[in-house]
Amino acid sequence: MHNGSVSVIDAVRQSVSLPRHLATKVRSMAKTRRLSANRILLEHIENGSEADKRKEREFFDLAEKFRAATDPDEVRALGERMGRMVFGG
C-alpha cells in the first residue's frame, strides 16, 4: 500500500508533542483538506526537508561562484549574499 511518498510498510511510528496553537492549526488544515492530521504533518515535514536541500544547493552554488569570481565588486556582492544566507538579514 502506498499513501503519497512513504509506503505504509516503510513507516515508523513517531510521537511528537506540538504547542496547542500549532496542533489547532494542523487539525484545522486537516479538516479543510479532508486529510488526517498525520498526513498534514508528513507533508509539511517533507516540504521542509526539500526546502532545506534546495537552500543547501543554492548556498553551495553561490559559494562556487564566490570562489570563481575575480571582479572585486562581484566578490563583495556574492560575499554579502552568502552572509545573508548564513546569518540572515
TIVOZA-309330 format. One record per residue (C-alpha): residue in one letter; x negated, y, z negated. Coordinates in steps of 0.1 Angstrom, whole numbers, padded with zeros to 4 digits. Layout:
<recs>
{rec 'a' {X Y Z}}
...
</recs>
This chain:
<recs>
{rec 'm' {0000 0000 0000}}
{rec 'h' {-0013 0035 0008}}
{rec 'n' {0000 0067 -0006}}
{rec 'g' {-0019 0095 0012}}
{rec 's' {-0056 0093 0009}}
{rec 'v' {-0060 0070 -0021}}
{rec 's' {-0047 0034 -0019}}
{rec 'v' {-0030 0021 -0050}}
{rec 'i' {-0054 -0008 -0051}}
{rec 'd' {-0083 0016 -0055}}
{rec 'a' {-0066 0038 -0080}}
{rec 'v' {-0079 0042 -0115}}
{rec 'r' {-0056 0053 -0142}}
{rec 'q' {-0068 0085 -0158}}
{rec 's' {-0052 0106 -0186}}
{rec 'v' {-0056 0143 -0187}}
{rec 's' {-0042 0170 -0210}}
{rec 'l' {-0030 0202 -0195}}
{rec 'p' {-0023 0235 -0211}}
{rec 'r' {0015 0239 -0214}}
{rec 'h' {0018 0267 -0188}}
{rec 'l' {-0001 0246 -0162}}
{rec 'a' {0019 0215 -0169}}
{rec 't' {0051 0236 -0164}}
{rec 'k' {0037 0248 -0130}}
{rec 'v' {0028 0213 -0119}}
{rec 'r' {0063 0199 -0128}}
{rec 's' {0079 0229 -0110}}
{rec 'm' {0059 0223 -0079}}
{rec 'a' {0066 0186 -0080}}
{rec 'k' {0103 0192 -0083}}
{rec 't' {0103 0217 -0055}}
{rec 'r' {0084 0194 -0032}}
{rec 'r' {0102 0163 -0044}}
{rec 'l' {0069 0146 -0054}}
{rec 's' {0056 0133 -0086}}
{rec 'a' {0035 0154 -0109}}
{rec 'n' {0007 0129 -0104}}
{rec 'r' {0008 0134 -0066}}
{rec 'i' {0007 0172 -0071}}
{rec 'l' {-0024 0169 -0094}}
{rec 'l' {-0041 0145 -0069}}
{rec 'e' {-0035 0169 -0040}}
{rec 'h' {-0050 0198 -0060}}
{rec 'i' {-0080 0177 -0071}}
{rec 'e' {-0086 0166 -0035}}
{rec 'n' {-0083 0201 -0022}}
{rec 'g' {-0106 0215 -0048}}
{rec 's' {-0132 0188 -0041}}
{rec 'e' {-0130 0196 -0003}}
{rec 'a' {-0133 0234 -0011}}
{rec 'd' {-0164 0227 -0033}}
{rec 'k' {-0180 0207 -0005}}
{rec 'r' {-0172 0234 0020}}
{rec 'k' {-0188 0261 -0003}}
{rec 'e' {-0219 0240 -0007}}
{rec 'r' {-0223 0236 0031}}
{rec 'e' {-0218 0273 0036}}
{rec 'f' {-0244 0281 0009}}
{rec 'f' {-0270 0258 0025}}
{rec 'd' {-0262 0272 0060}}
{rec 'l' {-0267 0307 0046}}
{rec 'a' {-0299 0296 0028}}
{rec 'e' {-0313 0282 0061}}
{rec 'k' {-0305 0315 0079}}
{rec 'f' {-0322 0334 0050}}
{rec 'r' {-0354 0312 0053}}
{rec 'a' {-0355 0317 0091}}
{rec 'a' {-0348 0354 0090}}
{rec 't' {-0377 0378 0098}}
{rec 'd' {-0359 0412 0100}}
{rec 'p' {-0361 0428 0066}}
{rec 'd' {-0326 0442 0068}}
{rec 'e' {-0312 0408 0077}}
{rec 'v' {-0332 0392 0048}}
{rec 'r' {-0318 0417 0024}}
{rec 'a' {-0282 0413 0036}}
{rec 'l' {-0285 0375 0035}}
{rec 'g' {-0301 0376 0001}}
{rec 'e' {-0272 0397 -0012}}
{rec 'r' {-0246 0373 0003}}
{rec 'm' {-0264 0344 -0014}}
{rec 'g' {-0265 0363 -0047}}
{rec 'r' {-0227 0369 -0045}}
{rec 'm' {-0221 0333 -0037}}
{rec 'v' {-0242 0322 -0067}}
{rec 'f' {-0233 0349 -0093}}
{rec 'g' {-0200 0363 -0079}}
{rec 'g' {-0193 0399 -0073}}
</recs>
